[in-house]
Amino acid sequence: MDRVSSTPRATAAKRAGQASGLGLVLAAVATVVWSGSFVASRALHDSVPPVQAAFWRWLIAIAAVAPLAARETWRQRALIRRNLRFLTVASLLGITVYNTLVNQAGTSTTAGNMGMIMAASPVLMAVHERLTGARLGARRTVGLLIACAGVLLLVSKGSLDLALAPGDLWMVAAAVSFASYSVLLRRRPAELGGLAFLFTTFVLGALMLAPAYGVSLAVQGGFAATPATVGPLVYVGVLSSAVAFFAWNKAISLIGAARAGVVYYLQPVCVALLSFALLGEATVPMQLVCMALILGGVVLGSRR
């Protein structure tokens, strides 16, 4: 009897472990890809106005996802209509506002700072989940605090004297928006397919950006379509939008926003490496020490 009764439990535990592992991998994939988007946003800061960069990002993302998602979205149109309020709020936070703020930040702060400040968003995710009754666990809480300490030291350059540039403040607002979006994903209807959700939020987000895009065109004018502008836009439209958002949304559904958020602490490390390689932003010894704290916190906090 014990052998028979333990088999379903063992099978369930194995499946839970596999789902947890897949969720961590997907969260890491999204984090690495998004790290490149901060570098791309910084590279576009003096050639493409922030709102126009965001608008074209989502047009490219819609074109990339449409062949895979259009049929599923059409089949679930009644479900989408019933949940239109939720989808609109999610689109506003995660599509319209967050990425526009990131582009705006890129005009007046470094890619390294952008990644470092965004690493604070998992703290906000954890706070959101704790306020709704979720238990974080002692090990995950300690890991989160260690990683958060690394981020604070990194942003302050070891002095704890925070002198934030305007771009840094824009990134703080972006972190709040992204954290709210990530926690909101837990309320996504289970029957709504991942591709349909992605496609719908991309379309709604682009529609909400359209008026601001029109104003930007009238006031700032357009931008020249060159390899230096089109390349980064294709990257953020296809990889940072279609691929990374799908991976992140799936990770949230498997392991929750707080646990996926701990993996997100890898982002400042990835951004620092990419910004050094592609933009020439130097990494100093203090940053390496702080990155070690961040990585240590990620390892500790991602374990149950």
Disulfide bonds with the S-S distance in Angstrom:
none
